[in-house]
Amino acid sequence: MKSWFKRSLPVCAAVLLTFGALAACSGSGGDRGGGSEPQAELQKVRVSLWDRSNSPDGTKLTDAFLVRHIRELAREEGLDVEYVTLPRSQESEKNNTWMASGSGPDIIITYDINSVFRWAEQGGLWELDELIEQYGQEIKALVGPAMEAAGTYKGVRYAIPAMRMNQAVGATMSIRKDWLDKLGMDIPKNVEELTEVLRAFKEQDPGGVGKDRVVPWALSAIHQGMQSFFFGPMYGFGVVGDGPGSEMYWPSGNFKDGEFKSMVRLAEGKQFFRWMNQLYREGLISREFVTDVNNQLFNQHWSTGVAGFLESNTNPWSLTIETRKNVPEAVWVNVPAFDNPTGVKQHNISPIYGLFNVVPKSTKHPEAAIRFLNFMAERISIFQSGIEGVHYRVENGLRIPIDPARYMKEVGWYLPDLNLLTQGYMGVPTKEQMEILYSYVPEEERKLMIELMHDHYQIILTDGKANPLIDQPRPAAEKHLADLVSFMYEALSKVIIAEDFETEWAAAVAGWERNGGIEYDREVTEALNAMGWVSNSEK
């Protein structure tokens, strides 16, 4: 394999997500330089920015190339922009501290719609309808469909959602195809076949890494950094996503005969965790996953080639190119949705809305926050792809990176997080579009890239089902959810590693009820009935 490929393809992974996987907004874009004249007095606005601690060369995030460029452009519009970093793995803790203390930035970001509802109910957010009418016309033009779908509470807008340009994204199961080929096994189609494959990985060590080192299923601590999941296998047991999808990182539960029951109250949920407990005792799951709170071991396991199966938001091509640094023949592929006991398939698919932007009441000049987001909407191509002619060129309407290495060094590692209004810039690309988008990749590698990415999108689109968006007040959830989530992550970790599964499972269920779980389910039941929800098991 060419040294260029090994050196620069990790760059291309980020370029993929920014340029190729996500869809073009019609209309505005580019550094327009127009608008109002520079103002003598600048209006200060403080803006949240995810910090993923992923700088490739130690550059400080708030001093990165495009951050400085955007601040300069904003000054021309009379805005003094200060970015305030928000560690990605500490979203909930940090945001709640900011909201409680009134010390947060003027634009706070979250993926948790229920946090938005809670803050709105507590009077902690500015109402945005009039502010958007006065200062946010470009926002409405850019992300109108997302705003129609989400961001209001009791009929009042409190959040501006980012619009997902490509909805075929989400957690997917991936497996080492080169290991399967050596064993003469097919990609598993259900939980039983996955169990057989995991055992074969352990017993036969197709990667030749040593039976004492092989990790059949790479897993990190539950909900720590949100890099590993178990949606797919749990769907295979018959738990579906009929409840809120942003509160806990597993299939929420089932709505049947007019009643919603969370996963922990379902027989199917118990069966899943009994299976996980069995796999753990057989040594088929990462032994140290409970303490891997920063995903360090998880990332090490798959990237060094000792892991055979995982579920992650990372697509199979990005997994492949990173693993190939250590194992040149490695190939990760997606596993299609499993058949569950009733013959239903389900896969995660993202809604049209994504990140939520809110303005806390502690902000003295909320109009500055809306003006900044409107400024972003006017120049959205910069926030999506960098600077035309510097970072990308346009061909057939597609944005092609000019120099992938420079792109990654200057903007690629943080650019998606600067863009608070759209996630990506284009929809699901066709194979023909991918040929253009990734023309800078050597032909042999490009062929595999396109095959893996196309399959990835099709798997999600074929069986993807969205969770319901519940936008009515849920007082019990607002009261109990933080404690409920915290308890369940710890309790379910104990269930997986337990010597006595039945006792630990009973403790998890009892703790769920003690922390307000029954009231939580009752509110979801009322909301689903009010909105006429049809279960994902019937779709």
C-alpha positions in Angstrom: 0.0 0.0 0.0 1.3 3.5 -0.8 2.9 5.5 1.9 0.7 8.5 0.9 -2.4 6.4 1.6 -1.2 5.5 5.1 -0.1 9.0 5.8 -3.1 11.0 4.5 -6.2 8.9 4.5 -7.0 9.7 8.1 -7.2 13.2 6.8 -9.7 12.1 4.2 -11.9 10.5 6.8 -12.7 13.9 8.3 -12.9 15.3 4.7 -15.5 12.6 4.0 -17.8 13.6 6.8 -17.5 17.3 5.9 -17.6 17.2 2.1 -19.0 14.0 1.0 -21.5 12.7 3.5 -23.6 15.7 4.1 -25.8 17.9 1.8 -25.9 21.1 0.0 -28.1 23.8 1.1 -29.5 25.7 -1.6 -29.0 29.4 -1.6 -26.6 31.3 0.5 -23.0 30.6 1.0 -19.6 32.0 0.6 -17.7 34.9 2.1 -20.0 37.6 0.9 -18.4 40.5 2.7 -21.6 42.5 2.3 -24.2 43.5 4.9 -24.0 46.4 7.3 -21.1 48.7 7.6 -18.6 48.2 10.4 -19.9 49.6 13.7 -17.9 51.8 16.0 -19.1 49.8 19.0 -18.9 46.0 18.8 -21.6 44.0 20.4 -20.1 41.1 22.4 -21.4 37.6 21.9 -20.1 34.4 23.5 -20.6 31.2 21.6 -20.3 27.5 22.7 -17.8 25.3 20.8 -17.4 21.6 21.3 -13.9 20.6 22.4 -13.0 17.1 21.4 -9.3 17.3 22.4 -8.5 16.2 18.8 -6.0 18.9 17.6 -3.5 17.2 15.3 -0.6 19.4 16.2 -1.5 21.0 19.6 -3.2 24.1 18.2 -5.5 25.7 20.7 -9.0 25.3 19.5 -9.9 29.0 20.2 -6.9 30.1 18.2 -7.5 27.8 15.2 -7.3 29.2 11.7 -11.0 29.5 10.8 -11.9 30.6 14.3 -9.7 33.6 13.9 -11.0 34.2 10.4 -14.7 34.1 11.5 -14.0 36.5 14.4 -12.5 38.9 11.9 -15.5 38.7 9.6 -17.9 39.1 12.5 -16.2 42.3 13.6 -17.1 43.7 10.2 -20.7 43.1 11.2 -20.3 44.8 14.5 -20.0 41.5 16.5 -17.2 40.7 18.9 -17.2 36.9 19.0 -15.7 34.9 21.8 -15.8 31.1 21.6 -16.2 29.3 24.9 -15.1 25.6 24.7 -17.4 22.9 25.9 -15.9 19.4 26.4 -18.0 17.0 24.4 -18.1 14.3 27.0 -19.2 16.8 29.7 -22.1 18.4 27.8 -24.8 17.7 30.4 -22.7 18.6 33.4 -21.2 21.8 32.0 -24.5 23.1 30.5 -26.4 22.5 33.7 -23.7 24.4 35.6 -23.8 27.3 33.2 -27.6 27.5 33.4 -27.7 27.3 37.2 -25.0 29.9 37.7 -25.8 32.2 34.9 -22.2 32.2 33.8 -22.6 30.4 30.5 -22.1 31.8 26.9 -24.8 33.6 25.0 -25.4 30.6 22.8 -25.6 27.2 24.5 -25.6 24.1 22.5 -27.0 20.6 23.2 -28.4 17.5 21.5 -30.8 16.9 24.4 -34.2 18.4 23.6 -35.5 17.5 27.1 -32.8 19.8 28.6 -34.2 22.5 26.3 -37.7 21.8 27.6 -36.6 21.8 31.2 -34.7 25.1 30.9 -37.7 26.6 29.2 -40.1 25.4 31.9 -37.9 26.9 34.5 -37.8 30.3 32.8 -34.1 30.0 32.0 -34.3 30.7 28.2 -35.1 33.7 26.1 -38.2 33.3 23.8 -36.9 33.6 20.3 -39.9 34.1 18.0 -39.7 37.9 17.9 -35.9 38.0 17.9 -35.8 35.7 14.9 -38.4 37.8 13.0 -36.3 40.9 13.6 -32.7 39.6 13.3 -32.9 36.1 11.8 -34.4 36.0 8.3 -31.4 34.2 6.9 -31.7 31.6 9.6 -35.3 30.9 8.7 -34.3 30.6 5.0 -31.5 28.2 5.7 -33.0 25.8 8.4 -36.7 26.3 8.0 -37.6 22.6 7.7 -35.7 21.8 10.9 -37.4 24.7 12.7 -40.8 23.3 11.6 -39.9 20.0 13.1 -38.4 21.0 16.5 -37.3 23.7 18.9 -40.7 24.9 20.3 -42.1 24.3 23.8 -45.8 25.0 24.6 -46.0 26.7 21.2 -43.1 29.1 21.9 -39.7 28.9 20.1 -36.8 28.5 22.6 -34.3 26.7 20.3 -32.9 27.0 16.8 -32.1 23.5 15.6 -29.4 22.7 13.2 -30.6 21.0 10.0 -29.1 17.6 9.1 -28.4 17.7 5.4 -27.8 13.9 5.4 -30.1 11.9 7.7 -28.3 8.6 6.9 -26.1 8.9 9.9 -26.1 7.2 13.2 -24.7 4.3 15.2 -24.1 1.3 13.1 -22.7 -2.2 13.8 -19.4 -2.9 12.0 -17.4 -6.1 11.7 -14.1 -7.2 10.4 -14.8 -8.7 6.9 -11.3 -10.0 6.5 -11.7 -12.0 9.7 -15.0 -13.4 8.5 -13.4 -14.4 5.2 -10.6 -16.3 6.9 -13.2 -18.2 8.9 -15.5 -18.8 5.9 -18.3 -17.1 7.8 -21.0 -14.7 6.5 -21.9 -11.3 8.0 -24.3 -12.2 10.8 -28.0 -11.6 10.2 -29.3 -12.1 13.7 -28.2 -12.3 17.3 -27.7 -16.0 17.2 -25.3 -15.7 14.2 -23.5 -12.8 15.9 -22.9 -15.0 19.0 -21.4 -17.7 16.8 -19.2 -15.2 15.1 -17.9 -13.7 18.3 -17.1 -17.1 19.7 -15.2 -18.0 16.5 -13.2 -14.8 16.7 -12.2 -15.7 20.3 -11.5 -19.4 19.7 -9.9 -19.2 16.3 -8.2 -15.8 16.3 -8.5 -15.1 12.6 -6.4 -11.9 13.0 -3.5 -13.8 14.5 -3.2 -11.3 17.3 -3.1 -14.0 20.0 -6.0 -15.6 21.8 -5.2 -13.7 25.0 -5.3 -10.3 23.2 -8.3 -10.7 20.8 -11.3 -8.6 21.7 -14.3 -10.1 19.8 -16.6 -7.1 20.7 -15.0 -3.8 21.5 -17.1 -1.8 24.0 -16.4 1.3 26.2 -18.1 2.5 29.3 -21.8 3.1 28.7 -22.5 6.7 27.6 -18.9 7.9 28.2 -18.0 10.0 25.2 -20.7 8.4 23.1 -18.4 6.3 20.9 -19.7 2.8 21.4 -23.2 1.6 21.6 -25.4 -1.5 21.5 -28.5 -0.3 19.6 -28.3 -2.9 16.8 -28.1 -6.0 19.0 -30.8 -4.8 21.3 -33.1 -4.1 18.3 -32.4 -7.7 17.4 -34.0 -8.9 20.7 -37.2 -6.9 20.0 -36.7 -3.7 21.8 -37.7 -0.8 19.5 -37.4 3.0 19.6 -40.9 4.1 20.5 -39.8 6.6 23.2 -37.6 9.7 23.3 -34.3 9.0 21.5 -32.0 11.5 23.1 -32.2 10.6 26.7 -30.5 7.3 27.0 -28.2 5.6 24.5 -30.0 2.4 23.8 -33.4 1.6 22.2 -35.9 3.5 24.3 -38.7 1.0 24.7 -41.9 -0.4 23.1 -45.4 1.1 22.7 -48.0 -1.6 22.7 -51.7 -1.6 23.3 -51.6 2.0 24.1 -48.9 1.8 26.8 -45.2 2.6 26.6 -42.7 0.6 28.6 -39.1 1.5 28.8 -36.5 -1.1 27.9 -35.7 -2.0 31.5 -39.4 -3.0 32.0 -39.5 -5.3 29.0 -38.8 -9.0 28.9 -36.9 -8.3 25.7 -34.7 -5.9 27.6 -33.9 -8.5 30.2 -33.1 -11.1 27.6 -30.7 -8.7 25.9 -28.8 -8.1 29.1 -28.8 -11.7 30.1 -27.1 -12.3 26.7 -24.6 -9.5 27.3 -23.8 -11.0 30.7 -23.2 -14.4 29.1 -20.9 -12.9 26.5 -18.9 -11.0 29.1 -18.4 -14.1 31.2 -17.2 -15.9 28.1 -14.6 -13.2 27.5 -16.3 -12.0 24.3 -16.7 -8.3 25.4 -13.9 -6.0 26.4 -13.0 -7.0 30.0 -12.3 -3.4 31.1 -15.2 -1.6 29.4 -16.7 -0.4 32.7 -13.6 1.7 33.6 -12.9 2.8 30.0 -14.6 6.2 30.5 -12.5 8.1 28.0 -12.8 5.4 25.2 -9.0 5.0 25.2 -9.1 1.2 25.3 -12.0 1.0 22.9 -10.2 3.1 20.4 -7.0 1.2 20.9 -8.7 -2.2 20.5 -10.3 -1.5 17.1 -7.5 0.7 15.7 -4.7 -1.7 16.5 -6.6 -4.6 14.9 -7.3 -6.8 17.9 -11.2 -6.2 17.8 -13.6 -7.9 15.5 -17.0 -6.2 16.1 -18.3 -2.9 17.5 -21.1 -0.4 17.2 -20.2 3.2 16.7 -20.9 6.5 15.0 -17.7 6.0 13.0 -18.4 4.8 9.5 -16.7 1.6 8.2 -14.4 3.4 5.8 -13.0 5.6 8.6 -12.6 2.4 10.7 -10.8 0.7 7.9 -8.3 3.4 7.1 -7.3 3.9 10.7 -7.0 0.1 11.4 -4.9 -0.3 8.2 -2.1 1.8 9.8 -1.5 -1.4 11.9 -3.1 -4.1 9.8 -2.9 -3.4 6.0 -5.4 -6.0 5.1 -8.1 -4.9 7.5 -11.6 -4.2 6.1 -14.5 -3.1 8.3 -18.0 -3.4 6.9 -21.5 -2.5 8.3 -23.8 -5.2 9.6 -27.3 -4.8 8.3 -30.2 -4.5 10.8 -31.0 -7.8 12.5 -34.3 -9.6 12.3 -36.0 -9.4 15.7 -38.2 -12.2 17.0 -41.3 -10.7 15.2 -39.5 -10.3 11.9 -39.1 -6.5 12.2 -35.8 -4.8 11.3 -34.8 -1.5 12.8 -31.8 0.8 12.4 -31.0 4.2 13.8 -31.7 7.1 11.4 -31.2 10.7 12.3 -34.1 13.2 12.3 -34.0 16.3 10.1 -33.0 18.3 13.2 -29.8 17.9 15.2 -28.0 20.2 17.5 -30.1 22.8 19.4 -29.0 26.4 19.9 -30.5 28.2 22.9 -30.0 31.6 24.5 -30.0 31.6 28.3 -31.8 34.3 30.2 -28.5 35.4 31.7 -27.6 36.8 28.3 -28.1 40.6 28.5 -28.3 41.1 24.7 -30.1 38.1 23.2 -30.3 40.0 19.9 -26.5 39.6 19.6 -26.8 35.8 19.7 -29.4 35.8 16.9 -27.4 38.3 14.9 -24.4 35.9 15.1 -26.4 32.9 14.0 -27.9 35.0 11.1 -24.3 36.1 10.2 -23.5 32.3 10.1 -26.4 31.6 7.9 -25.4 34.3 5.4 -21.9 32.8 5.1 -22.8 29.2 5.7 -20.3 27.7 3.2 -17.4 28.9 5.3 -18.8 27.1 8.3 -19.5 24.0 6.2 -16.4 23.7 4.2 -13.8 26.4 4.9 -12.7 29.1 2.4 -13.3 28.5 -1.3 -10.1 28.6 -3.3 -8.1 27.9 -0.1 -9.6 24.8 1.3 -11.9 23.6 -1.5 -12.8 24.0 -5.1 -16.2 23.6 -6.7 -16.8 20.9 -9.4 -20.2 20.0 -10.6 -21.7 21.7 -7.6 -19.6 19.6 -5.2 -16.9 20.9 -2.9 -13.6 19.1 -3.4 -10.7 19.6 -1.0 -7.7 21.2 -2.7 -5.1 19.8 -0.3 -6.5 17.2 2.2 -3.5 17.5 4.5 -3.8 21.3 4.7 -7.5 21.0 5.1 -7.2 18.8 8.1 -4.5 20.8 9.7 -6.2 24.1 9.3 -9.9 23.4 9.6 -11.0 19.7 9.2 -10.5 18.6 12.8 -12.9 21.2 14.2 -14.9 22.7 11.3 -18.1 20.6 11.8 -18.3 21.9 15.3 -18.1 25.5 14.3 -21.2 25.0 12.1 -24.2 25.4 14.5 -26.9 25.6 11.8 -26.3 22.7 9.4 -24.8 19.4 9.9 -22.9 18.8 6.7 -23.6 20.6 3.4 -25.2 17.9 1.1 -27.5 14.9 1.2 -26.7 11.3 0.6 -24.2 11.3 -2.2 -24.6 9.0 -5.2 -21.7 6.7 -6.3 -21.1 9.1 -9.2 -20.9 12.1 -6.8 -18.5 10.1 -4.6 -16.2 9.5 -7.6 -15.9 13.3 -7.9 -15.8 14.0 -4.2 -13.0 11.6 -3.5 -11.0 11.9 -6.8 -7.9 12.8 -4.8 -7.8 9.3 -3.3 -5.8 6.7 -5.2 -8.0 4.6 -7.5 -7.7 1.2 -5.7 -8.5 2.8 -2.3 -11.2 5.0 -3.8 -13.1 2.0 -5.1 -13.2 0.3 -1.7 -14.1 3.7 -0.1 -17.1 4.2 -2.3 -18.3 0.7 -1.9 -18.1 0.9 1.9 -19.7 4.3 2.1 -22.5 3.5 -0.3 -23.4 0.3 1.6 -23.3 2.3 4.9 -25.8 4.8 3.6 -28.1 2.2 2.1 -28.2 0.1 5.3 -29.4 3.1 7.3 -31.9 4.3 4.7 -33.4 0.8 4.2 -34.3 0.0 7.8 -33.9 3.4 9.5 -36.7 4.4 11.9 -36.8 7.6 13.8 -37.9 8.1 17.5 -40.8 10.3 18.2 -40.3 13.9 19.1 -42.4 14.7 22.2 -42.8 18.4 22.6 -45.4 18.5 25.4 -44.5 19.2 29.0 -43.2 16.2 31.0 -42.8 17.4 34.6 -41.8 13.9 35.9 -39.0 13.7 33.3 -37.8 17.2 34.1 -37.7 16.2 37.8 -36.3 12.7 37.6 -34.4 12.3 34.3 -30.9 13.3 35.4 -30.9 10.9 38.4 -32.6 8.2 36.3 -30.0 8.3 33.6 -27.1 8.4 36.0 -28.4 5.4 37.9 -29.2 3.3 34.9 -25.7 3.7 33.3 -24.1 2.4 36.5 -26.7 -0.2 37.1 -26.6 -1.7 33.6 -22.8 -1.8 33.7 -23.1 -3.9 36.9 -25.7 -6.2 35.2 -23.3 -7.0 32.4 -20.4 -8.0 34.6 -22.5 -9.6 37.4 -21.8 -13.0 38.9 -25.5 -13.2 39.9 -27.4 -11.8 36.9 -30.9 -12.2 38.4 -30.1 -10.3 41.6 -28.4 -7.5 39.7 -31.2 -7.2 37.2 -33.8 -7.0 40.0 -31.7 -4.2 41.6 -31.6 -2.3 38.3 -35.4 -2.5 37.8 -36.0 -1.5 41.4 -33.7 1.4 41.1 -35.5 2.5 37.9 -38.8 2.6 39.7 -37.3 4.3 42.7 -35.9 7.0 40.6 -39.2 7.9 38.9 -39.2 5.4 36.0 -42.9 4.5 36.3 -43.8 8.2 36.2 -41.5 8.7 33.3 -43.2 5.9 31.3 -46.6 7.2 32.2 -45.8 10.6 30.7 -44.4 9.0 27.5 -47.5 6.9 27.2 -49.8 9.9 27.5 -47.7 11.8 24.9 -47.6 9.0 22.4 -51.4 8.5 22.7 -52.0 12.2 22.2 -49.9 12.3 19.1 -51.3 9.1 17.6 -47.9 7.4 17.5 -47.7 4.1 15.6 -45.1 1.8 17.0 -41.9 1.3 15.1 -42.6 -2.4 15.4 -45.6 -1.9 13.0 -43.7 0.2 10.4 
